[in-house]
Amino acid sequence: MKGESINQELLLVYSDWLQERGDPHGEIIALQYALQLEYKANRNSNKKRLDLQKRLDYLMQAQESALQLSAENLSDADSSNNCNLSSLG
């Protein structure tokens, strides 16, 4: 979303599509877009921005944790496969 060359409407459609499928990346895109609008509007209401930022931070942390768990699971699966293969030989 940093580049202005991205069609914002298409990005929001993609965000909706992801959200309909339960993918948290859709909400992350929507939150980033909403924050961008808030900053551009330069509104005095910091509460809305803070609420959006808190939700975005929460989702980003959740995704980071999920990725770490996935990496650990892959690592565990890889090491157990190596053990199983070495016991065959």
Secondary structure, DSSP 8 states (H G I E B T S, - for coil): ---TTS-HHHHHHHHHHHHHTT-HHHHHHHHHHHHHHHHHHT-S-HHHHHHHHHHHHHHHHHHHHHHHHHHHHHHHHHHHHHHHHHHH-
